[in-house]
Amino acid sequence: MRLNDLKIGKRLGLAFGSLVVLLAERSGASAKGIAEHIESARSAVAQGTTTVTTTVELLKQIRSSLDQFAAQTRQVTVATLEQSRAGSEVARRVEQNVQEATMTASATAQMSATTHEIARTVSDLAHVAEKLQALAQRFKL
């Protein structure tokens, strides 16, 4: 029976050895697959890090641009207020000039009326003078 046991043991050993070799091959293939996944993950993490770094830089640039835009907007607001004040001053001066022109036109109209009245009076006085001269010539010796 010993020989039989040896033969069975040998067969079991060969079967067990084949199983060990098969499991070793599978483990090696799995380890290789895991290593490839790890490398792929490392590459993805590196690419993600680069993307995040680029995104942070772009956000900083956007922030800087927005700050510059805000400063320019404030400057435009100040300039607009100054122009508005200047425009109001110009409008006030134009209104003042219109009032002065109106007063000048009114004074000119009054002077024209007065000048017309004086001219009429002078004409009347000239007629009176002519009549007086004609009367005075009658009384001449």
C-alpha positions as CSV (number, residue, x, y, z in Angstrom):
1,M,0.0,0.0,0.0
2,R,2.9,2.2,0.4
3,L,3.6,2.3,-3.3
4,N,0.0,3.2,-3.9
5,D,0.2,5.9,-1.4
6,L,3.3,7.2,-3.0
7,K,1.7,7.3,-6.4
8,I,-1.3,9.1,-5.0
9,G,1.0,11.5,-3.2
10,K,3.0,12.1,-6.3
11,R,-0.2,12.8,-8.3
12,L,-1.5,15.1,-5.6
13,G,1.9,16.9,-5.5
14,L,1.9,17.3,-9.2
15,A,-1.7,18.5,-9.1
16,F,-1.0,20.8,-6.2
17,G,2.2,22.1,-8.0
18,S,0.2,22.8,-11.2
19,L,-2.3,24.7,-9.0
20,V,0.4,26.7,-7.4
21,V,2.0,27.5,-10.8
22,L,-1.5,28.5,-12.1
23,L,-2.2,30.7,-9.1
24,A,1.3,32.2,-9.3
25,E,0.7,33.1,-13.0
26,R,-2.7,34.6,-12.2
27,S,-1.2,36.5,-9.2
28,G,1.6,37.8,-11.5
29,A,-1.0,38.9,-14.1
30,S,-3.1,40.5,-11.4
31,A,0.0,42.3,-9.9
32,K,0.9,43.5,-13.4
33,G,-2.7,44.8,-13.9
34,I,-2.7,46.5,-10.5
35,A,0.7,48.1,-11.3
36,E,-0.8,49.4,-14.6
37,H,-3.8,50.8,-12.7
38,I,-1.5,52.4,-10.1
39,E,0.6,54.0,-12.9
40,S,-2.6,55.2,-14.7
41,A,-3.9,56.6,-11.4
42,R,-0.6,58.4,-10.8
43,S,-0.7,59.8,-14.3
44,A,-4.3,61.0,-13.8
45,V,-3.4,62.6,-10.4
46,A,-0.5,64.4,-12.1
47,Q,-2.7,65.6,-14.9
48,G,-5.3,66.7,-12.4
49,T,-2.7,68.5,-10.4
50,T,-1.6,70.3,-13.5
51,T,-5.2,71.2,-14.4
52,V,-5.9,72.5,-10.9
53,T,-2.7,74.6,-11.0
54,T,-3.6,76.0,-14.4
55,T,-7.2,76.7,-13.2
56,V,-5.8,78.5,-10.1
57,E,-3.6,80.7,-12.3
58,L,-6.5,81.5,-14.7
59,L,-8.7,82.4,-11.7
60,K,-6.0,84.7,-10.4
61,Q,-5.8,86.4,-13.8
62,I,-9.6,86.7,-13.9
63,R,-9.5,88.2,-10.4
64,S,-6.8,90.7,-11.5
65,S,-8.8,91.6,-14.6
66,L,-11.9,92.1,-12.5
67,D,-10.0,94.3,-10.1
68,Q,-8.7,96.4,-13.0
69,F,-12.2,96.6,-14.5
70,A,-13.6,97.7,-11.1
71,A,-10.9,100.4,-10.8
72,Q,-11.7,101.6,-14.4
73,T,-15.4,101.6,-13.6
74,R,-14.8,103.8,-10.5
75,Q,-12.7,106.2,-12.6
76,V,-15.4,106.4,-15.2
77,T,-18.0,107.1,-12.5
78,V,-15.8,109.9,-11.1
79,A,-15.3,111.4,-14.6
80,T,-19.0,111.1,-15.3
81,L,-19.9,112.9,-12.1
82,E,-17.4,115.6,-13.0
83,Q,-18.8,116.0,-16.5
84,S,-22.3,116.1,-15.0
85,R,-21.2,118.9,-12.7
86,A,-19.5,120.8,-15.5
87,G,-22.7,120.3,-17.7
88,S,-24.8,121.7,-14.9
89,E,-22.5,124.7,-14.6
90,V,-22.7,125.2,-18.4
91,A,-26.5,125.0,-18.3
92,R,-26.6,127.5,-15.4
93,R,-24.3,129.9,-17.3
94,V,-26.4,129.5,-20.5
95,E,-29.5,130.3,-18.6
96,Q,-27.8,133.3,-17.1
97,N,-26.7,134.5,-20.6
98,V,-30.3,133.9,-21.9
99,Q,-31.7,136.1,-19.0
100,E,-29.0,138.8,-19.7
101,A,-29.8,138.6,-23.5
102,T,-33.5,138.9,-22.7
103,M,-32.8,142.0,-20.5
104,T,-30.6,143.5,-23.2
105,A,-33.3,142.9,-25.8
106,S,-35.9,144.5,-23.6
107,A,-33.6,147.5,-22.9
108,T,-32.8,147.8,-26.6
109,A,-36.6,147.8,-27.4
110,Q,-37.1,150.5,-24.7
111,M,-34.2,152.5,-26.2
112,S,-35.6,152.1,-29.7
113,A,-39.0,153.3,-28.4
114,T,-37.4,156.2,-26.6
115,T,-35.3,157.1,-29.7
116,H,-38.4,157.0,-31.8
117,E,-40.2,159.2,-29.3
118,I,-37.2,161.6,-29.3
119,A,-37.2,161.7,-33.1
120,R,-40.9,162.5,-33.1
121,T,-40.4,165.2,-30.5
122,V,-37.5,166.6,-32.6
123,S,-39.7,166.6,-35.7
124,D,-42.5,168.3,-33.8
125,L,-40.0,170.9,-32.4
126,A,-38.7,171.4,-36.0
127,H,-42.3,172.2,-37.2
128,V,-42.8,174.5,-34.2
129,A,-39.5,176.2,-35.0
130,E,-40.5,176.6,-38.7
131,K,-43.8,178.2,-37.6
132,L,-42.0,180.4,-35.1
133,Q,-39.5,181.5,-37.8
134,A,-42.4,182.2,-40.2
135,L,-44.1,184.3,-37.5
136,A,-40.9,186.0,-36.6
137,Q,-40.3,187.0,-40.2
138,R,-43.6,188.6,-40.4
139,F,-42.8,190.9,-37.5
140,K,-39.4,192.0,-38.9
141,L,-38.8,195.6,-39.6
